[in-house]
Amino acid sequence: MSFFRSLWGICCGPYIFRQLCKNSLGRVLWHLLLLCFLCSAGVGIGNYLLVKYRWRAAYNNFNEVYGSQLNVSDAGVSPARDPEKSRRLELPYNSLLIYVSPLGPEVYPDETLKDRNIIIYWSSACVAVFARQGEVWQCMAEYRPDGKARISGETDFAGLKSKLHELTELKPSDDWEFPEEYKDGFSSYQLFSFVRLSFAVGKAVLYFVEGLGLTLLTTLLFVVMFKLFSLNRSSMFSFAMLWKIAVYTAFPVLLVVNAFPALQLPGTGFYDYLFMIGWVGYLFFVLRYLVQNPDDQNEKNVEGEDGRIQ
């Protein structure tokens, strides 16, 4: 059965599940991958469009603080406006950009740094990006003149401050190398266009991995537990059949929960909990129907001779 016909039938009720169980394990996995890809693409497109106004305001602020042009040289990337002056810039999503000039950094109190979601450190010695998840900080990327990207392990806020202090101790470098097309510098518009696209792609990849991993983990765990503790019904559903049912019941739930990050709705932070609640509810609704109708082979939503679902 095709992907879109399967998806439509799943969203219409439990009647199609016996037909879906005839699909091979490979086809079921392919359908899951395709759905996760479509959902993640929707998340990426939604975030790309919805951040337009926030990033436009940040772009205007950037031009006021650093200028509309970025200079590129062997000493790295520097702002066109006051490159000898260290300063910071507020960014969307409670993020902070810190520019450190070759003359030395400014000192920021803990209140300025502690509750940020993202901190970007920018100097002629390195560029680093730090992200916070709860109380845990991690250096997502650190670029130095050698061109290698470094990723640090998780740490607390004290570790973050120590890392920032370590970066400020680095000496300015004259060994930066850039592609030929950037030798004359580039505009802040190019920078923000790249950042906006990278943000959207990053969100898409994040929710693709999270949706796929969450579905595979929970369905496999459920099937194992069901087979262990439901011995009286173990003959009704084989392991493969039960896994197919568990995966397919996650399809409409994935569509709904991915709408939260795609539209940046309240509740996005409860993605995992929303998925579990919706999936468990629909799964047991489907299983209840299949248990109560064990011999109903001619269901009303099977395919007719003309190929349409009746």
C-alpha positions, -999 to 999 in steps of 0.1 A, spaced: 0 0 0 13 34 -9 25 59 17 -1 86 12 -30 60 10 -17 45 42 -14 78 59 -49 88 50 -63 55 61 -45 57 95 -59 92 101 -94 79 93 -95 52 120 -84 17 129 -101 -1 101 -71 -2 78 -45 -16 102 -49 -53 91 -41 -42 56 -11 -22 68 2 -53 87 7 -70 53 34 -45 44 69 -57 48 91 -44 76 112 -26 51 82 -8 37 70 2 72 104 16 80 105 34 46 71 50 54 83 61 88 115 77 73 94 95 47 70 108 72 98 120 95 114 137 65 82 155 55 75 166 91 111 179 95 109 197 62 77 214 75 95 224 107 124 238 87 102 258 64 80 270 92 110 282 112 126 299 82 94 319 75 85 327 111 119 340 121 118 365 93 107 395 114 128 386 144 159 383 123 152 414 104 152 434 136 184 416 147 199 425 113 191 461 117 206 461 152 237 444 139 242 471 113 239 498 140 264 481 163 289 466 139 282 481 105 267 466 73 300 452 61 324 426 75 361 428 67 381 397 60 419 395 63 447 373 77 436 386 111 402 371 107 368 386 104 362 421 119 333 445 118 336 476 96 325 499 124 349 503 154 368 470 150 390 480 180 360 482 204 347 452 222 309 450 226 279 427 226 246 424 207 212 409 218 199 383 193 165 365 190 157 336 213 175 351 243 209 348 225 239 369 228 268 379 204 300 389 221 327 406 200 362 408 215 386 432 198 424 426 197 427 453 224 409 431 250 375 420 262 348 437 282 338 421 315 302 410 317 284 401 350 269 367 355 234 381 350 242 390 314 254 354 305 236 329 328 202 325 313 211 327 277 200 300 253 229 306 229 262 326 233 283 334 202 319 344 209 337 363 181 373 374 181 404 374 158 416 344 177 385 321 174 347 319 169 327 297 192 291 289 197 277 278 231 242 264 237 223 258 269 199 230 276 184 234 311 214 239 334 239 222 310 261 242 286 280 228 256 304 243 231 286 233 198 315 245 176 348 263 180 367 275 150 403 286 151 427 297 123 437 261 115 402 256 101 393 227 124 360 227 142 362 216 179 333 204 200 335 204 238 317 183 263 289 193 286 296 216 315 278 239 340 277 277 341 310 279 360 326 258 333 312 281 306 327 311 323 360 293 325 359 285 288 350 321 279 379 333 300 402 307 282 391 321 248 398 357 258 434 346 268 441 335 232 464 358 213 450 374 181 461 354 150 473 365 116 470 330 101 434 329 91 426 316 56 393 321 37 380 312 3 389 335 -25 354 349 -29 354 363 6 388 381 3 370 414 -2 347 408 28 310 402 28 279 420 39 259 416 71 229 406 48 248 376 35 257 367 70 222 369 84 208 350 53 232 322 60 224 322 97 187 322 91 190 292 66 213 274 90 189 279 118 160 264 98 180 235 85 193 228 120 158 227 134 147 204 106 176 179 113 170 181 150 133 172 148 139 145 121 163 128 145 141 133 175 109 121 158 125 91 142 144 81 173 115 86 196 92 65 174 116 36 170 126 35 207 91 37 221 75 12 197 103 -14 202 101 -10 239 63 -13 239 63 -44 218 89 -61 240 70 -52 272 36 -63 256 50 -97 246 64 -102 281 34 -92 301 5 -101 278 10 -138 275 -27 -145 271 -29 -124 240 6 -131 226 -8 -155 200 -31 -128 186 -3 -105 175 31 -116 163 61 -95 172 64 -80 137 26 -74 134 25 -56 168 55 -34 158 39 -24 125 7 -14 144 27 6 169 47 24 142 17 32 121 -3 46 151 25 71 156 19 87 121 -10 110 129 7 119 163 39 129 145 19 151 122 3 169 152 33 172 175 56 185 147 31 213 141 42 228 174 78 235 165 68 243 129 45 271 139 64 279 171 34 272 193 34 271 231 41 236 242 70 229 218 92 222 249 68 193 257 73 176 224 82 142 239 53 142 264 28 153 237 40 125 215 37 99 242 2 110 253 -11 110 217 6 78 207 -4 57 237 -40 69 234 -44 61 197 -24 28 200 -47 13 226 -77 25 207 -65 6 177 -55 -25 197 -89 -25 214 -106 -25 180 -85 -53 167 -90 -74 198 -128 -69 197 -129 -77 159 -105 -107 155 -124 -123 127 -135 -92 108 -115 -97 76 -138 -77 53 -135 -44 70 -153 -13 56 -120 5 48 -103 -22 27 -95 -15 -9 -122 -22 -34 -117 -36 -69 -114 -1 -83 -85 7 -60 -104 31 -38 -109 28 -1 -145 20 5 
